[in-house]
Amino acid sequence: MTGPLPDLAAPPSNPNPNPDPGADQDQDQDWNGVWDWDGSWDLDLDPSAVRALWPLDGGVAHLNHGSYGAVPRPVQQEQDRWRARMDANPVRFFRREWQPAVEEARRAAAAFLGADPDGLALVANATAGVCAVLGSFDLRPGDEVVVTDHGYGAVTAAAARACARAGARLVTVRIPLTATAEQLAQAVLDAVGPRTRLAVLDEVTSPTARLVPVRRLVPELRTLGVAVLVDGAHTPGMLPVGLDELQPDFWTGNFHKWVCAPRGAAALWAAPEHRPTLRAPVLSWRDEEGFPYSFSMPGTADSSAILSLPAALALFDELGGWPRARARNNALAGYGQAVLARALDLRPGQGLSGDPDGGPDGGEFAPEPLLSMAALPLPEGLTGPDRVQQAIADRAGAETAVSDWNGRLVLRVSAHVYNHPEEYRQLARALPALLHELLAAEQN
Ligand SMILES: Cc1ncc(COP(=O)(O)O)c(C=O)c1O
């Protein structure tokens, strides 16, 4: 334990929880009415009908969509149909139907991402996409690869391994939790030197839910002669992608997170100059066709996840379209962050003393706009992310993400169309007392 117990706000009480948006008008008005939900619902179905589309445990607030996604019933049913078709006649399916179906899904994926289909391959997940790039990229001894300290663990480990194999150096840019977009971009640019060959940048960071300004950084880094691999694991469904405009060197992203496809559905895009040298990690019968078809047949495989992508896209059209779903999710994540910040007594503009690099007062707490996830630093001195995550699940009935980020625990909550403002309020009511207890237990 490194400091005194924080002065956590008394949990706001709500004697009559009402699941209707905006129902808590009289609750806790002392931070600009943060307890109110004034965002519109803005979907074509009412909240309970939307929630019923997901087979999620009704007793749990599912506030961690970011880690593993959540598959809606119509998409599960579509995947079941593909599997039934596969098993009704495996020989017919794999010899005559599989690759044409994969090709159709690949083209649907390219259209959704605004990508030239010749540059888009299907992969099982973002980790596989990153590993394909790092396994193919021609790194030489003394070269440098830039990552940030907000990077996803497995991706940073893959970059470290590629560097070790080539005798290159991994440069990890330290970026305060509270850095502005401008400071964040500048920190990355400042790390570029004459030997920098590649930058691996997450568009939305995993432990800290920060938006990395890749739309600004990609052209600047490429002008400096640095290739950019954008890890867009969280981007599809959370933000517009527009690969034809972004034009990085490489991009990978998941459909099994915010698009709600079944797990195992992801894409890898490469700029034209990299396509001839980009190798599939698993060499297949289609290898000679080159990128992207060299990725379409990774041995005998169950492709039902990616084959169900069109069903996931169609579901969101029925709900009112992606722009509406994204706008609502971003607003709800912001609401969740505000309610939880109130519970943790964090105020915009307030210093975070525990932030390792945040200047004299540790930088300022500033909510990140436009995302479907939001992060909050937990009280200084709290340790054991798994223990805290489990305590929140067991005692507050909410699944969240808790990470140890540079020695500070960070709580991340998400918002998708099935979530409701009351779920964040419930967590906010439970969190202060729960954290007090966990901290007290650590002090003893
Ligand atoms: C930023 C980032 N990159 C990569 C990944 C890896 O995704 P997957 O496990 O689907 O490969 C994640 C997963 O959460 C992530 O958040």
The ligand as an SDF file (V2000), in Angstrom:
LIG
                    3D

 16 16  0  0  0  0  0  0  0  0999 V2000
   -5.4600   -3.4020  -29.3170 C   0  0  0  0  0  0  0  0  0  0  0  0
   -5.6170   -4.8880  -29.4730 C   0  0  0  0  0  0  0  0  0  0  0  0
   -4.8600   -5.5400  -30.3510 N   0  0  0  0  0  0  0  0  0  0  0  0
   -4.9730   -6.8540  -30.5440 C   0  0  0  0  0  0  0  0  0  0  0  0
   -5.8850   -7.5900  -29.8350 C   0  0  0  0  0  0  0  0  0  0  0  0
   -5.9480   -9.0470  -30.0620 C   0  0  0  0  0  0  0  0  0  0  0  0
   -7.1830   -9.4280  -30.5910 O   0  0  0  0  0  0  0  0  0  0  0  0
   -7.4410  -10.9720  -30.8300 P   0  0  0  0  0  0  0  0  0  0  0  0
   -7.3620  -11.6300  -29.4900 O   0  0  0  0  0  0  0  0  0  0  0  0
   -8.7920  -11.0590  -31.4200 O   0  0  0  0  0  0  0  0  0  0  0  0
   -6.3610  -11.4580  -31.7260 O   0  0  0  0  0  0  0  0  0  0  0  0
   -6.6980   -6.9660  -28.8930 C   0  0  0  0  0  0  0  0  0  0  0  0
   -7.6690   -7.7400  -28.1230 C   0  0  0  0  0  0  0  0  0  0  0  0
   -8.3680   -7.2650  -27.2700 O   0  0  0  0  0  0  0  0  0  0  0  0
   -6.5560   -5.5790  -28.7070 C   0  0  0  0  0  0  0  0  0  0  0  0
   -7.2950   -4.9240  -27.8050 O   0  0  0  0  0  0  0  0  0  0  0  0
  1  2  1  0
  2  3  1  0
  2 15  2  0
  3  4  2  0
  4  5  1  0
  5  6  1  0
  5 12  2  0
  6  7  1  0
  7  8  1  0
  8  9  2  0
  8 10  1  0
  8 11  1  0
 12 13  1  0
 12 15  1  0
 13 14  2  0
 15 16  1  0
M  END
$$$$
